[in-house]
Amino acid sequence: MLPDFDLTDTPVSTGTTIMAVEFDGGVVIGADSRTSSGAYVANRVTDKLTRITDKVYCCRSGSAADTQAIADIVAYSLNYHENQTNKEALVFEAASEFRNYCYSYRESLLAGIIVAGWDEQRGGQVYSIPLGGMLTRESCTIGGSGSSFIYGFVREHYRPNMQLEECVSFVKKAVQHAIYHDGSSGGVVRIGIITKDGIERRIFYNTESGASAVSSTPSFISSE
């Protein structure tokens, strides 16, 4: 007997937590690593910090397929632009490209994007492109389903022009709080630090210290 509904037409809730903050010298981006499909965890180690250029990255929330497709298109476009002009693409140019696609296809795409990076003209910058395709520059922005749980934390602890390590700790704690409260966010906390020298990546596990809980695996063969 066939079911009375079509699985291909059934809406599936997705969730994530993404964040970006400007600091004195660049930007810090962060995200969890869980890709969910309703109650099913499709991928627990997703990398939601996507490279656009060497100094411009985006954080993706919404449909994984939609956001990956847009990121690939924008990355290709800016790579072509850099080759033609022999200049590094500006962060605002990348954000504008995302805005154009998210707005033009707002009826068919489920994509919330945060674009962050560093360029010689304006230094570290963070741009938010929520559902619908609006573009705004913000010194600190959050997105995804987990963001609704940490608005109070972010408002309480954010300060302009934080130092690097203070900013990293702030982003890490915010994403960890979102992971704790939001069932659609989980996995590890991925951090990216973008400065004039490029990106430095860090990873924090969901343990009290932030380090991996398994430092070494003992042999199951007992020595006699």
Disulfide bonds with the S-S distance in Angstrom:
none
